[in-house]
Amino acid sequence: MKVEKINQRPLPDRLDLGGYLERFGRFLARPKPVAMEGDIHQHYRFVRALGQAEIPEPPEMPDLDDRLARLRKQGILHLEELFDFVRMIRYFNRLRALGLPEPVGSWIAEIDVPDEVREVTEYFTDEGELSGLKEPELYDVEQALRRHRAEIRESLRRLTHASKLQEYLVDTQIHLQNGEETLLVRGGFSQAVKATVVGRSSGGFFYILPEQVRQLKEREAELLSRKEAIVWRYCREFSALFHRWERFLGWLDRQFDRFDHYQARVRFARSYDYEFVLPHKGREIVLHDFAHPAIEKPVPVSIDVSKPIVLITGVNAGGKTMLLKSILSAAWMAKYLLPFRCDAARTKIGHYKHLEAIIDDPQSVKNDISTFAGRMLEFARLFRERDALVGVDEIELGTDADEAASLFRVLLEELKRREMTFVVTTHHKRLASLMAAEEDVELVAALYDEDRRRPTYTFLQGSIGKSYAFETAERYGIPVSVVERAREFYGEDKERLNELIERSTRLEAEMRRKIAEVESTTEALRRKEARLKELEEQMRQEQRKVLATLENRYNAATKRALAALKKAENAEARQLLNEAHRHKERAKLRRKEERQHPDFQVAQKVRYRSHTAEILSLKEKEAMISVDGMKLRVPLRELSPAVELPKVKKPKVKRSTDVRVEKGERAALHIKLLGMRAEEAQEALDAFLSDALLHGIGEVEIIHGTGTGVLARVVSDFLKRHPRVKKFYRMPGNMGATIAEL
């Protein structure tokens, strides 16, 4: 069966986008459809790149198809017609000089105008006239024309001040009559001047062209004819050259159209603070803070259309139709990469092959078709399409509501299988209740402010809204008594049902508001917690840096003190230095005891004894670590955060084979064992320690060097066996010396 076609307005007009498109058209260099051929993703990249640059406004350009067709037939174009091509070429030259961001810059750079075509542009002035600087004959003619026009003005001026003509002049002005510069005089003027009558005024006066001026005019006409001949010659030559490059000019015209699409969108978005949204491959629509361009003071719309069917119910005049138009408008503008007002970072719009809006009443006396029959024709047409976004306003329009509920439920379910998404507005609760249980149906309710008795133009997803027909009737001037009688006929049971529906809607709205507040508070707490953790980590890092700095300073100070002691041999200073070492060791033990439960993390670098390790796993009081390729389970108290301390250069010590034990009134505080054999070192060390014990020295320094480490082990073994040595340790920052406490 052939489906009859219904006359409909264009989709943008049905979506109230006519004014929006009119404003957009003002930014185009010439009128054209909004659709762009090619890959929308590539267009999006070009538009985003141009959004980062300042674009010169393109010249207004007529449609050049007719001129290109005449060039193909070797026709001759007029000067102004040739100049349109020149303006286009000059505009692209300006764009090349700007250095536009990529990928636009590379594209514009590829538009290489042939040299002989570029030379033509040099023959034109900015006003579109031929330049006399390129053609000497034309220059001479233009100069002669200027002189003759100056002589004409001067002759007329002299005549207006001539004494013999004064009594015949009506005024001293120069009047333009039939394209001629004339004087306005009374009758009898022929006695004062020889002239030709050009016309008469309404007052019976005469417009005259004096004879001497007429002669100058004739000379001017000859010069104009010579100029036209020169111009015609150049038009013929330029048209012949453009004929050879007709294909290039046609291609350039298409590139101009493409750039015109881009620049108009960018400048339009800047002027109205609009944003671009690139459609994705899915079919869902998520709008955040969307504002329909037709609304002067819009309430921003945020809605999630992720299901195949969206059913909008609720208060009359509450914005249901505008919500439907907003969803379809956003999809239509994104499809053609047109900017609009929204939160682009949170807005997501699917790509649909077709967009349909069943909004208008299709009833037509001319076609002898009813409202319902027209709706059926529109739905029948949908069975021939796939992958479409369809908006249906007042779906039950034109027939019995109960029958329509069952019919449209089946129609929507069947068309849904053809990859179609429907946005439907209705006041029919039976249809909403029939479809509410479906998983693929999203319910949206337009909300009503009971206190102010007005719609809020906001929406709640997941609920059925009440129509508020009686309240709306009162708001628009229907007498209260009439509305009350209507309520009585409507029935208490149905009114109670409506109240329950509205109460559930209000409760759900309140619940969602509180959930949003809780989520907002929770998110704020999460941010604060993250910030506190960040500050804690910063403080720990600063603490580790301070400790490392103090450690370095301590080591340096100790080194300087030892160096000074070597020169002064002060026993009291040596004891104070020993006491400082003991305080340091006790501080280390206290910090170790305080870190019984350190805040370690998996994969953290730590120190285990003298090794650097990595934590593999954590338990309450122990950790699995990886150290030198081995896995060990160790107590947490034996671990410490790894701190990279600045390296302290080891002092260079000259090797010597001499053994010198300094003698004097007091025993020496240090001994050098460098270069000794093991037996010699043990004998010298035994004598040195005996001398120190006799003089009551509590701490001595044994210099053995690093070398192969043999001498250091000999010293350590000897000190372990010596009965009067309390403890010994390597010199901090200098592994070539050992400190022994006696």
ChimeraX attribute file (.defattr): number of C-alpha atoms within 10 A of each C-alpha:
attribute: neighborCount
match mode: 1-to-1
recipient: residues
	/A:1	3
	/A:2	5
	/A:3	10
	/A:4	12
	/A:5	10
	/A:6	15
	/A:7	9
	/A:8	14
	/A:9	10
	/A:10	10
	/A:11	18
	/A:12	18
	/A:13	13
	/A:14	17
	/A:15	22
	/A:16	18
	/A:17	17
	/A:18	16
	/A:19	13
	/A:20	15
	/A:21	15
	/A:22	10
	/A:23	11
	/A:24	18
	/A:25	18
	/A:26	12
	/A:27	21
	/A:28	24
	/A:29	20
	/A:30	16
	/A:31	15
	/A:32	13
	/A:33	7
	/A:34	15
	/A:35	11
	/A:36	15
	/A:37	9
	/A:38	8
	/A:39	8
	/A:40	16
	/A:41	13
	/A:42	11
	/A:43	19
	/A:44	16
	/A:45	15
	/A:46	20
	/A:47	22
	/A:48	18
	/A:49	18
	/A:50	23
	/A:51	18
	/A:52	11
	/A:53	13
	/A:54	12
	/A:55	16
	/A:56	11
	/A:57	14
	/A:58	19
	/A:59	14
	/A:60	13
	/A:61	16
	/A:62	11
	/A:63	12
	/A:64	14
	/A:65	11
	/A:66	9
	/A:67	20
	/A:68	20
	/A:69	14
	/A:70	15
	/A:71	21
	/A:72	16
	/A:73	10
	/A:74	17
	/A:75	15
	/A:76	20
	/A:77	20
	/A:78	16
	/A:79	19
	/A:80	13
	/A:81	16
	/A:82	20
	/A:83	22
	/A:84	19
	/A:85	21
	/A:86	20
	/A:87	19
	/A:88	18
	/A:89	21
	/A:90	16
	/A:91	16
	/A:92	21
	/A:93	17
	/A:94	12
	/A:95	16
	/A:96	19
	/A:97	11
	/A:98	14
	/A:99	14
	/A:100	20
	/A:101	15
	/A:102	14
	/A:103	15
	/A:104	19
	/A:105	18
	/A:106	13
	/A:107	13
	/A:108	19
	/A:109	15
	/A:110	9
	/A:111	16
	/A:112	14
	/A:113	15
	/A:114	10
	/A:115	8
	/A:116	12
	/A:117	18
	/A:118	15
	/A:119	11
	/A:120	18
	/A:121	19
	/A:122	15
	/A:123	18
	/A:124	20
	/A:125	13
	/A:126	12
	/A:127	9
	/A:128	17
	/A:129	13
	/A:130	23
	/A:131	16
	/A:132	17
	/A:133	13
	/A:134	12
	/A:135	12
	/A:136	11
	/A:137	13
	/A:138	21
	/A:139	16
	/A:140	14
	/A:141	20
	/A:142	17
	/A:143	12
	/A:144	16
	/A:145	19
	/A:146	13
	/A:147	12
	/A:148	18
	/A:149	15
	/A:150	11
	/A:151	15
	/A:152	20
	/A:153	13
	/A:154	13
	/A:155	15
	/A:156	21
	/A:157	15
	/A:158	11
	/A:159	17
	/A:160	19
	/A:161	12
	/A:162	14
	/A:163	11
	/A:164	14
	/A:165	16
	/A:166	16
	/A:167	13
	/A:168	19
	/A:169	21
	/A:170	13
	/A:171	12
	/A:172	15
	/A:173	13
	/A:174	16
	/A:175	15
	/A:176	11
	/A:177	17
	/A:178	9
	/A:179	7
	/A:180	15
	/A:181	20
	/A:182	24
	/A:183	26
	/A:184	23
	/A:185	23
	/A:186	16
	/A:187	11
	/A:188	10
	/A:189	18
	/A:190	12
	/A:191	10
	/A:192	14
	/A:193	18
	/A:194	12
	/A:195	18
	/A:196	15
	/A:197	14
	/A:198	15
	/A:199	15
	/A:200	14
	/A:201	11
	/A:202	6
	/A:203	7
	/A:204	11
	/A:205	16
	/A:206	22
	/A:207	24
	/A:208	24
	/A:209	23
	/A:210	19
	/A:211	13
	/A:212	14
	/A:213	21
	/A:214	16
	/A:215	12
	/A:216	16
	/A:217	19
	/A:218	11
	/A:219	15
	/A:220	20
	/A:221	13
	/A:222	14
	/A:223	20
	/A:224	16
	/A:225	13
	/A:226	16
	/A:227	20
	/A:228	13
	/A:229	13
	/A:230	16
	/A:231	17
	/A:232	16
	/A:233	12
	/A:234	17
	/A:235	20
	/A:236	17
	/A:237	14
	/A:238	19
	/A:239	23
	/A:240	18
	/A:241	16
	/A:242	24
	/A:243	21
	/A:244	14
	/A:245	16
	/A:246	20
	/A:247	14
	/A:248	16
	/A:249	20
	/A:250	16
	/A:251	12
	/A:252	19
	/A:253	19
	/A:254	12
	/A:255	16
	/A:256	19
	/A:257	19
	/A:258	14
	/A:259	21
	/A:260	20
	/A:261	24
	/A:262	24
	/A:263	24
	/A:264	22
	/A:265	26
	/A:266	26
	/A:267	20
	/A:268	22
	/A:269	19
	/A:270	13
	/A:271	10
	/A:272	12
	/A:273	12
	/A:274	20
	/A:275	19
	/A:276	23
	/A:277	23
	/A:278	23
	/A:279	22
	/A:280	16
	/A:281	10
	/A:282	12
	/A:283	21
	/A:284	18
	/A:285	22
	/A:286	17
	/A:287	22
	/A:288	19
	/A:289	17
	/A:290	22
	/A:291	23
	/A:292	26
	/A:293	20
	/A:294	15
	/A:295	10
	/A:296	8
	/A:297	9
	/A:298	13
	/A:299	15
	/A:300	16
	/A:301	18
	/A:302	20
	/A:303	18
	/A:304	17
	/A:305	24
	/A:306	17
	/A:307	17
	/A:308	22
	/A:309	25
	/A:310	23
	/A:311	25
	/A:312	30
	/A:313	28
	/A:314	29
	/A:315	24
	/A:316	21
	/A:317	16
	/A:318	23
	/A:319	20
	/A:320	27
	/A:321	21
	/A:322	19
	/A:323	23
	/A:324	24
	/A:325	24
	/A:326	21
	/A:327	24
	/A:328	23
	/A:329	23
	/A:330	25
	/A:331	22
	/A:332	22
	/A:333	19
	/A:334	22
	/A:335	22
	/A:336	16
	/A:337	25
	/A:338	25
	/A:339	23
	/A:340	24
	/A:341	19
	/A:342	23
	/A:343	19
	/A:344	18
	/A:345	10
	/A:346	12
	/A:347	21
	/A:348	23
	/A:349	23
	/A:350	19
	/A:351	21
	/A:352	23
	/A:353	11
	/A:354	14
	/A:355	19
	/A:356	17
	/A:357	22
	/A:358	19
	/A:359	19
	/A:360	15
	/A:361	16
	/A:362	21
	/A:363	17
	/A:364	13
	/A:365	8
	/A:366	6
	/A:367	12
	/A:368	9
	/A:369	15
	/A:370	15
	/A:371	15
	/A:372	19
	/A:373	15
	/A:374	22
	/A:375	24
	/A:376	14
	/A:377	16
	/A:378	19
	/A:379	17
	/A:380	14
	/A:381	14
	/A:382	16
	/A:383	12
	/A:384	8
	/A:385	14
	/A:386	17
	/A:387	17
	/A:388	21
	/A:389	26
	/A:390	20
	/A:391	24
	/A:392	22
	/A:393	21
	/A:394	20
	/A:395	22
	/A:396	22
	/A:397	16
	/A:398	16
	/A:399	12
	/A:400	10
	/A:401	17
	/A:402	13
	/A:403	12
	/A:404	19
	/A:405	21
	/A:406	14
	/A:407	13
	/A:408	15
	/A:409	14
	/A:410	12
	/A:411	14
	/A:412	18
	/A:413	17
	/A:414	13
	/A:415	19
	/A:416	18
	/A:417	12
	/A:418	15
	/A:419	15
	/A:420	24
	/A:421	26
	/A:422	23
	/A:423	25
	/A:424	23
	/A:425	24
	/A:426	22
	/A:427	23
	/A:428	20
	/A:429	20
	/A:430	16
	/A:431	22
	/A:432	22
	/A:433	13
	/A:434	12
	/A:435	21
	/A:436	18
	/A:437	10
	/A:438	11
	/A:439	10
	/A:440	14
	/A:441	21
	/A:442	22
	/A:443	21
	/A:444	24
	/A:445	25
	/A:446	27
	/A:447	27
	/A:448	25
	/A:449	12
	/A:450	11
	/A:451	6
	/A:452	8
	/A:453	13
	/A:454	18
	/A:455	19
	/A:456	16
	/A:457	20
	/A:458	17
	/A:459	24
	/A:460	22
	/A:461	20
	/A:462	18
	/A:463	25
	/A:464	26
	/A:465	29
	/A:466	25
	/A:467	24
	/A:468	20
	/A:469	15
	/A:470	16
	/A:471	17
	/A:472	19
	/A:473	15
	/A:474	16
	/A:475	13
	/A:476	8
	/A:477	8
	/A:478	13
	/A:479	11
	/A:480	14
	/A:481	10
	/A:482	12
	/A:483	17
	/A:484	13
	/A:485	10
	/A:486	12
	/A:487	14
	/A:488	10
	/A:489	9
	/A:490	11
	/A:491	10
	/A:492	11
	/A:493	9
	/A:494	11
	/A:495	13
	/A:496	11
	/A:497	12
	/A:498	18
	/A:499	13
	/A:500	13
	/A:501	16
	/A:502	23
	/A:503	14
	/A:504	15
	/A:505	23
	/A:506	18
	/A:507	12
	/A:508	16
	/A:509	18
	/A:510	12
	/A:511	12
	/A:512	14
	/A:513	12
	/A:514	12
	/A:515	12
	/A:516	12
	/A:517	12
	/A:518	12
	/A:519	12
	/A:520	12
	/A:521	12
	/A:522	12
	/A:523	12
	/A:524	12
	/A:525	12
	/A:526	12
	/A:527	12
	/A:528	12
	/A:529	12
	/A:530	12
	/A:531	12
	/A:532	12
	/A:533	12
	/A:534	12
	/A:535	12
	/A:536	12
	/A:537	12
	/A:538	12
	/A:539	12
	/A:540	12
	/A:541	13
	/A:542	12
	/A:543	12
	/A:544	17
	/A:545	15
	/A:546	12
	/A:547	14
	/A:548	16
	/A:549	14
	/A:550	12
	/A:551	15
	/A:552	17
	/A:553	12
	/A:554	16
	/A:555	17
	/A:556	15
	/A:557	12
	/A:558	18
	/A:559	16
	/A:560	12
	/A:561	14
	/A:562	18
	/A:563	12
	/A:564	13
	/A:565	18
	/A:566	15
	/A:567	8
	/A:568	11
	/A:569	17
	/A:570	14
	/A:571	19
	/A:572	12
	/A:573	15
	/A:574	21
	/A:575	16
	/A:576	11
	/A:577	17
	/A:578	18
	/A:579	12
	/A:580	14
	/A:581	15
	/A:582	12
	/A:583	12
	/A:584	14
	/A:585	11
	/A:586	12
	/A:587	12
	/A:588	12
	/A:589	12
	/A:590	11
	/A:591	11
	/A:592	15
	/A:593	12
	/A:594	11
	/A:595	15
	/A:596	14
	/A:597	13
	/A:598	14
	/A:599	9
	/A:600	17
	/A:601	14
	/A:602	13
	/A:603	13
	/A:604	14
	/A:605	19
	/A:606	21
	/A:607	16
	/A:608	19
	/A:609	10
	/A:610	6
	/A:611	10
	/A:612	18
	/A:613	26
	/A:614	21
	/A:615	21
	/A:616	16
	/A:617	16
	/A:618	15
	/A:619	9
	/A:620	8
	/A:621	12
	/A:622	16
	/A:623	23
	/A:624	19
	/A:625	26
	/A:626	18
	/A:627	16
	/A:628	10
	/A:629	8
	/A:630	8
	/A:631	14
	/A:632	14
	/A:633	14
	/A:634	14
	/A:635	15
	/A:636	21
	/A:637	17
	/A:638	16
	/A:639	24
	/A:640	20
	/A:641	16
	/A:642	16
	/A:643	15
	/A:644	9
	/A:645	13
	/A:646	10
	/A:647	8
	/A:648	12
	/A:649	8
	/A:650	10
	/A:651	9
	/A:652	7
	/A:653	11
	/A:654	8
	/A:655	12
	/A:656	11
	/A:657	12
	/A:658	11
	/A:659	15
	/A:660	11
	/A:661	17
	/A:662	12
	/A:663	9
	/A:664	7
	/A:665	6
	/A:666	16
	/A:667	21
	/A:668	22
	/A:669	24
	/A:670	23
	/A:671	20
	/A:672	21
	/A:673	27
	/A:674	22
	/A:675	17
	/A:676	17
	/A:677	13
	/A:678	15
	/A:679	10
	/A:680	13
	/A:681	21
	/A:682	19
	/A:683	10
	/A:684	17
	/A:685	20
	/A:686	14
	/A:687	12
	/A:688	20
	/A:689	26
	/A:690	13
	/A:691	17
	/A:692	19
	/A:693	14
	/A:694	10
	/A:695	13
	/A:696	13
	/A:697	20
	/A:698	18
	/A:699	23
	/A:700	23
	/A:701	22
	/A:702	23
	/A:703	22
	/A:704	25
	/A:705	23
	/A:706	15
	/A:707	12
	/A:708	8
	/A:709	11
	/A:710	14
	/A:711	23
	/A:712	23
	/A:713	13
	/A:714	16
	/A:715	19
	/A:716	16
	/A:717	12
	/A:718	16
	/A:719	20
	/A:720	13
	/A:721	9
	/A:722	12
	/A:723	9
	/A:724	13
	/A:725	16
	/A:726	13
	/A:727	12
	/A:728	17
	/A:729	13
	/A:730	16
	/A:731	19
	/A:732	17
	/A:733	17
	/A:734	17
	/A:735	15
	/A:736	21
	/A:737	21
	/A:738	21
	/A:739	18
	/A:740	21
	/A:741	16
	/A:742	18
